Amino acid sequence: MPLSIAVVCGSARQERKSIFPARYAAQKVTAAGHSAALVDFAELPLPWMDLPMEPSKLKKKYPDPNVQKWSDIAEAADAFVIVSPEYNHGYPATLKNALDWLYYEFKYKPVGLVGVSNGPAGGARVIEQLRLEAGTFSMFDIRETVMVKNVQDVFDAEGKLADTSYEKQFDGMLATLFKAAEVMKNLRIK
């Protein structure tokens, strides 16, 4: 059964390298016969969530067109891949803001996590933090993750995978995500 997977790039920073594994994950999703929506907040900028109420009270009708587009993508998704760099042992404010805008759109959907760093940690701490966030949304964070260490060596300047040892990690994470998405799609409470 074809699935719809939202692949989220958690950084909007100029010259960011995390867009490369996000694009790679989206390509792998498509190659597996599913549809991938690459969500890039550099191209879909969201306003800061500064409403006087919780956005969940808006019932998926948002005052900003980009937030509404983000909501529509998330609502249509059967699962998510969140690709996030690690900034100062955490995830970027851009990603936190995007997650804070939505709530019901994430409920009962699996998520695969990809951490990215320009050093040896591979985003391990950002993955730990995103697992906590996923639980808040009643999401199912799958066990398999991808930790892209020294991202500048893993992808070349054009974004092509240079270190093919990561291919197996992406394949494993996505295989589990697809299985979880199929099961959860059939069980999801509407």
Contacts in CASP RR format, 6 or more apart in sequence:
PFRMAT RR
TARGET T0000
AUTHOR 0000-0000-0000
METHOD contacts of the structure
MODEL  1
MPLSIAVVCGSARQERKSIFPARYAAQKVTAAGHSAALVDFAELPLPWMD
LPMEPSKLKKKYPDPNVQKWSDIAEAADAFVIVSPEYNHGYPATLKNALD
WLYYEFKYKPVGLVGVSNGPAGGARVIEQLRLEAGTFSMFDIRETVMVKN
VQDVFDAEGKLADTSYEKQFDGMLATLFKAAEVMKNLRIK
1 182 0 8 1.000
1 185 0 8 1.000
2 33 0 8 1.000
2 34 0 8 1.000
2 35 0 8 1.000
3 34 0 8 1.000
3 35 0 8 1.000
3 78 0 8 1.000
3 79 0 8 1.000
3 178 0 8 1.000
3 181 0 8 1.000
3 182 0 8 1.000
3 185 0 8 1.000
4 34 0 8 1.000
4 35 0 8 1.000
4 37 0 8 1.000
4 76 0 8 1.000
4 77 0 8 1.000
4 78 0 8 1.000
5 26 0 8 1.000
5 29 0 8 1.000
5 34 0 8 1.000
5 35 0 8 1.000
5 36 0 8 1.000
5 37 0 8 1.000
5 77 0 8 1.000
5 78 0 8 1.000
5 79 0 8 1.000
5 80 0 8 1.000
5 81 0 8 1.000
5 177 0 8 1.000
5 181 0 8 1.000
6 36 0 8 1.000
6 37 0 8 1.000
6 39 0 8 1.000
6 73 0 8 1.000
6 74 0 8 1.000
6 76 0 8 1.000
6 77 0 8 1.000
6 79 0 8 1.000
6 80 0 8 1.000
6 81 0 8 1.000
7 22 0 8 1.000
7 25 0 8 1.000
7 26 0 8 1.000
7 29 0 8 1.000
7 36 0 8 1.000
7 37 0 8 1.000
7 38 0 8 1.000
7 39 0 8 1.000
7 80 0 8 1.000
7 81 0 8 1.000
7 83 0 8 1.000
8 22 0 8 1.000
8 39 0 8 1.000
8 80 0 8 1.000
8 81 0 8 1.000
8 82 0 8 1.000
8 83 0 8 1.000
8 95 0 8 1.000
8 98 0 8 1.000
9 16 0 8 1.000
9 18 0 8 1.000
9 19 0 8 1.000
9 22 0 8 1.000
9 38 0 8 1.000
9 39 0 8 1.000
9 40 0 8 1.000
9 41 0 8 1.000
9 42 0 8 1.000
9 83 0 8 1.000
10 18 0 8 1.000
10 22 0 8 1.000
10 41 0 8 1.000
10 82 0 8 1.000
10 83 0 8 1.000
10 84 0 8 1.000
10 85 0 8 1.000
10 91 0 8 1.000
10 92 0 8 1.000
10 94 0 8 1.000
10 95 0 8 1.000
10 98 0 8 1.000
11 18 0 8 1.000
11 19 0 8 1.000
11 41 0 8 1.000
11 42 0 8 1.000
11 84 0 8 1.000
11 85 0 8 1.000
11 87 0 8 1.000
11 92 0 8 1.000
11 94 0 8 1.000
11 95 0 8 1.000
12 40 0 8 1.000
12 41 0 8 1.000
12 42 0 8 1.000
12 45 0 8 1.000
12 92 0 8 1.000
12 94 0 8 1.000
13 42 0 8 1.000
13 85 0 8 1.000
13 92 0 8 1.000
13 94 0 8 1.000
16 42 0 8 1.000
16 85 0 8 1.000
17 85 0 8 1.000
17 116 0 8 1.000
17 118 0 8 1.000
17 151 0 8 1.000
17 152 0 8 1.000
17 155 0 8 1.000
18 83 0 8 1.000
18 84 0 8 1.000
18 85 0 8 1.000
18 115 0 8 1.000
18 116 0 8 1.000
18 151 0 8 1.000
19 40 0 8 1.000
19 42 0 8 1.000
20 151 0 8 1.000
20 154 0 8 1.000
20 155 0 8 1.000
20 159 0 8 1.000
21 83 0 8 1.000
21 114 0 8 1.000
21 115 0 8 1.000
21 116 0 8 1.000
21 146 0 8 1.000
21 148 0 8 1.000
21 151 0 8 1.000
21 154 0 8 1.000
21 155 0 8 1.000
22 38 0 8 1.000
22 40 0 8 1.000
22 81 0 8 1.000
22 83 0 8 1.000
22 114 0 8 1.000
23 38 0 8 1.000
23 159 0 8 1.000
24 155 0 8 1.000
24 159 0 8 1.000
24 161 0 8 1.000
24 170 0 8 1.000
25 36 0 8 1.000
25 81 0 8 1.000
25 83 0 8 1.000
25 114 0 8 1.000
25 170 0 8 1.000
25 174 0 8 1.000
26 36 0 8 1.000
26 37 0 8 1.000
26 38 0 8 1.000
26 81 0 8 1.000
27 36 0 8 1.000
28 170 0 8 1.000
28 171 0 8 1.000
28 174 0 8 1.000
29 35 0 8 1.000
29 36 0 8 1.000
29 81 0 8 1.000
29 174 0 8 1.000
30 36 0 8 1.000
32 174 0 8 1.000
32 178 0 8 1.000
34 178 0 8 1.000
37 73 0 8 1.000
37 76 0 8 1.000
37 77 0 8 1.000
39 70 0 8 1.000
39 73 0 8 1.000
39 98 0 8 1.000
41 94 0 8 1.000
41 95 0 8 1.000
41 98 0 8 1.000
44 66 0 8 1.000
44 69 0 8 1.000
44 70 0 8 1.000
45 66 0 8 1.000
46 64 0 8 1.000
46 66 0 8 1.000
46 67 0 8 1.000
46 70 0 8 1.000
46 94 0 8 1.000
46 97 0 8 1.000
46 98 0 8 1.000
46 101 0 8 1.000
47 64 0 8 1.000
47 66 0 8 1.000
47 67 0 8 1.000
48 97 0 8 1.000
49 55 0 8 1.000
49 97 0 8 1.000
49 100 0 8 1.000
49 101 0 8 1.000
51 58 0 8 1.000
51 63 0 8 1.000
54 103 0 8 1.000
55 62 0 8 1.000
55 100 0 8 1.000
55 101 0 8 1.000
55 102 0 8 1.000
55 103 0 8 1.000
56 103 0 8 1.000
56 104 0 8 1.000
59 104 0 8 1.000
60 71 0 8 1.000
60 75 0 8 1.000
60 104 0 8 1.000
60 105 0 8 1.000
61 68 0 8 1.000
62 68 0 8 1.000
62 71 0 8 1.000
62 101 0 8 1.000
67 101 0 8 1.000
70 98 0 8 1.000
70 101 0 8 1.000
70 102 0 8 1.000
71 101 0 8 1.000
71 102 0 8 1.000
71 105 0 8 1.000
74 80 0 8 1.000
74 102 0 8 1.000
74 105 0 8 1.000
74 106 0 8 1.000
75 105 0 8 1.000
77 105 0 8 1.000
77 109 0 8 1.000
78 109 0 8 1.000
78 181 0 8 1.000
78 184 0 8 1.000
78 185 0 8 1.000
79 109 0 8 1.000
79 110 0 8 1.000
79 111 0 8 1.000
79 112 0 8 1.000
79 177 0 8 1.000
79 178 0 8 1.000
79 180 0 8 1.000
79 181 0 8 1.000
79 184 0 8 1.000
80 106 0 8 1.000
80 109 0 8 1.000
80 110 0 8 1.000
80 111 0 8 1.000
80 112 0 8 1.000
80 139 0 8 1.000
81 111 0 8 1.000
81 112 0 8 1.000
81 113 0 8 1.000
81 114 0 8 1.000
81 173 0 8 1.000
81 174 0 8 1.000
81 177 0 8 1.000
82 95 0 8 1.000
82 111 0 8 1.000
82 112 0 8 1.000
82 113 0 8 1.000
82 114 0 8 1.000
82 130 0 8 1.000
83 114 0 8 1.000
83 115 0 8 1.000
83 116 0 8 1.000
84 91 0 8 1.000
84 92 0 8 1.000
84 95 0 8 1.000
84 113 0 8 1.000
84 114 0 8 1.000
84 115 0 8 1.000
84 116 0 8 1.000
84 123 0 8 1.000
84 126 0 8 1.000
84 130 0 8 1.000
85 91 0 8 1.000
85 92 0 8 1.000
85 115 0 8 1.000
85 116 0 8 1.000
85 117 0 8 1.000
85 123 0 8 1.000
85 126 0 8 1.000
85 151 0 8 1.000
86 115 0 8 1.000
86 116 0 8 1.000
86 117 0 8 1.000
86 121 0 8 1.000
86 122 0 8 1.000
86 123 0 8 1.000
86 124 0 8 1.000
86 125 0 8 1.000
86 126 0 8 1.000
89 125 0 8 1.000
89 126 0 8 1.000
90 125 0 8 1.000
90 126 0 8 1.000
90 129 0 8 1.000
91 126 0 8 1.000
91 129 0 8 1.000
91 130 0 8 1.000
99 106 0 8 1.000
99 133 0 8 1.000
99 137 0 8 1.000
103 137 0 8 1.000
106 134 0 8 1.000
106 137 0 8 1.000
106 138 0 8 1.000
106 139 0 8 1.000
107 137 0 8 1.000
107 138 0 8 1.000
107 139 0 8 1.000
108 138 0 8 1.000
108 139 0 8 1.000
108 140 0 8 1.000
108 184 0 8 1.000
108 187 0 8 1.000
108 188 0 8 1.000
108 189 0 8 1.000
109 139 0 8 1.000
109 140 0 8 1.000
109 181 0 8 1.000
109 184 0 8 1.000
109 188 0 8 1.000
110 139 0 8 1.000
110 140 0 8 1.000
110 141 0 8 1.000
110 142 0 8 1.000
110 177 0 8 1.000
110 180 0 8 1.000
110 181 0 8 1.000
110 184 0 8 1.000
111 130 0 8 1.000
111 134 0 8 1.000
111 139 0 8 1.000
111 140 0 8 1.000
111 141 0 8 1.000
111 142 0 8 1.000
111 177 0 8 1.000
112 141 0 8 1.000
112 142 0 8 1.000
112 144 0 8 1.000
112 145 0 8 1.000
112 173 0 8 1.000
112 177 0 8 1.000
113 127 0 8 1.000
113 130 0 8 1.000
113 131 0 8 1.000
113 134 0 8 1.000
113 141 0 8 1.000
113 145 0 8 1.000
113 146 0 8 1.000
114 145 0 8 1.000
114 146 0 8 1.000
114 147 0 8 1.000
114 148 0 8 1.000
114 173 0 8 1.000
115 122 0 8 1.000
115 123 0 8 1.000
115 124 0 8 1.000
115 126 0 8 1.000
115 127 0 8 1.000
115 145 0 8 1.000
115 146 0 8 1.000
115 147 0 8 1.000
115 148 0 8 1.000
116 122 0 8 1.000
116 123 0 8 1.000
116 148 0 8 1.000
116 151 0 8 1.000
117 123 0 8 1.000
117 147 0 8 1.000
117 148 0 8 1.000
117 149 0 8 1.000
117 150 0 8 1.000
117 151 0 8 1.000
118 150 0 8 1.000
118 151 0 8 1.000
118 152 0 8 1.000
119 149 0 8 1.000
119 150 0 8 1.000
119 151 0 8 1.000
120 149 0 8 1.000
120 150 0 8 1.000
121 147 0 8 1.000
121 149 0 8 1.000
122 147 0 8 1.000
122 148 0 8 1.000
122 149 0 8 1.000
122 150 0 8 1.000
123 147 0 8 1.000
123 148 0 8 1.000
124 147 0 8 1.000
127 145 0 8 1.000
127 147 0 8 1.000
130 141 0 8 1.000
131 141 0 8 1.000
134 140 0 8 1.000
134 141 0 8 1.000
135 141 0 8 1.000
140 180 0 8 1.000
140 184 0 8 1.000
142 173 0 8 1.000
142 176 0 8 1.000
142 177 0 8 1.000
142 180 0 8 1.000
143 176 0 8 1.000
144 169 0 8 1.000
144 172 0 8 1.000
144 173 0 8 1.000
144 176 0 8 1.000
144 177 0 8 1.000
145 173 0 8 1.000
146 166 0 8 1.000
146 169 0 8 1.000
146 170 0 8 1.000
146 173 0 8 1.000
148 154 0 8 1.000
148 166 0 8 1.000
153 162 0 8 1.000
153 163 0 8 1.000
154 161 0 8 1.000
154 162 0 8 1.000
154 163 0 8 1.000
154 166 0 8 1.000
155 161 0 8 1.000
155 162 0 8 1.000
156 162 0 8 1.000
161 167 0 8 1.000
END
